Amino acid sequence: MHQLNESIREILDRVDPERMRGDLFSLARDPLPCRRANVTLPGHDRSTLDEADDLISSRLESWGCEVLREPAQVQAYRCDTTKHPQAQYSPPVPEDPWYTVHNLHATRNGTERPDEIIMAIAHKDSQSWVDSPGAGDNAIGAVGVMEMARVLARVETARTVRFMFCNEEHTPWTSRVAAENAQKRGDRIIAVFNTDGIGRKSPEDNAAGKKTNVTKYTTPEGRALGELLCEVNALYGIGLDQSLFERPAPGDDDGSFVTAGFGAAVMNIGCNPSTADPNYHTVDDLPELVDVDNAAMTVRMILGAILTLDES
């Protein structure tokens, strides 16, 4: 068991839901109604996904982070309207266009153990097959990782903390590129916290006023991270209705790292399954429907886990 650390509590108090709300509306309403490689706004010469990269990078750089762009090749999913609205994506065909997109990496080097890396990741793209703002999936997750970077900009850590923004609503997932490159470099990644869909909930949980988070894990190392998150939530009185879920096989962007050999990886999401949110993958995934206060609580919990792990 860990002891409450007043310095960590003070850092967690710096998380600002209103700043997060502003960034959420910027990425999912104005100036960007979506974040897609296959959509360019009238009068613009770059895709909305490229413009989102610029917006996120400018925020990170203003907080003192150097941003590296890692290229990857993707295609957009096709839309199949014969399917359920939440599952209308279909694989592209070979002759469909390919796009060069980027993972964004912002790194704060550790002072004592810089070779040990803690990662906070989120996918930043919106659905490539439907005209959705993708606010809950996953502009809010990208905003959450941005907020972690902002808060930790004034914090010295023993280990290196890396913030990564990838793409999961195009194919193939670009987190696979990042994980495979990390494996080839021999990176010592000791923890991966994936932030995807925080603040999204079922209508029942919304009506009950619950503040929820589910941590999904695949490996024993992942479960240990999940248990740390639960401990932090209780220790610092964050107030989340926090639970753990063991999945049968690696999935989502954390799963890319598990598959590449980095077993200590988890996903944080507001509801399980994702389809419990009726707006998931639909045109109604709007920024005003995301519980930003809930998302900010999840950010505090993940930050607390990162800082506690860094002290270990």
C-alpha positions, 0 to 999 in steps of 0.5 A: 500500500502507498501512503498519501503524498501531499505533493501529488495531491497538489499536482492533481488539483491542477487539472482544469476541467474548463480548459479541457472543455475548451480543448474538447470543443476546439477538436470536435466543433470549432475550428475542427468539426472532425479529425479525418485523413479523408476530409479537408475543409472548404478553402483549406489545403490540409486534412482535418486530421493534419490540422488537429495534429497542428493544434495539439502540437501547438498546445504541447509546444506552448508547455515546453514539449518538443513534439516528434511526428512519426509517419504511418500509412493508413486508409479510411474505412468504408461505410456500410449502412446495412449495419447497426449505426455503431458498427457501420465501418467496413474494410477498405479495398486495395484501390482506396487511397492511402494517406500519410498520417502521424503519431505525435510524441512529446517526451519529458526526460526523467532526471534519475532513470531516464531510460525507464519510460511511462507512457500516456496515450490516446487516439486523436482521430475521429471515425473515418467512415461517418461524419461524426465529431468523435467527441467522446471517441476520442477527442476527450481522450486526446484532451485528457493526455494534453492536460496531463502534459500541461500539468506535468510541464512544471513537475520533475520526474525521475523517470521519462514520461512520454505523451503519445497521440495516435490514430485508431479510426483509420486502418491499420492502427498507428499505435502498432507502428509506435509499439513496433518501433519502440520494440526495435529501439529497445525502449524500456517502457514500464507502463502504458496508460491508454485514455479512450472514451473517458467521460462517456457513459450509459444513459442509466449511469448518466441519469444516476449522476455516476462518475465512472471509469473502467480499466481494462487489462490483459496481462498480470502486469496490466492488472497491477496497473489497474489495481494501482489506479484503484488505490490512487482513486481511493487514496486521494478521494478522487470519487470515481466509480472505478472498476477493473475488467480483464479482457480475453485478448489484447485490444485497442491502442494499449493492446498494440503495446502488449502485442509488441511485448510491453505487458504493463498496459491498460485502457481507461474508458467511461463505460464497458462495453463502448456501445453502452453509450448510444452515441458511440460511433454515430453523428451524435457523438457531440462535445456537449454530451461528454461529461468533462468533469468525469473525464477530469477525474479520470485524468487525476487518477491516471496522473496520480498513478503515473506519479506514484509509479515514478516514486516507486 
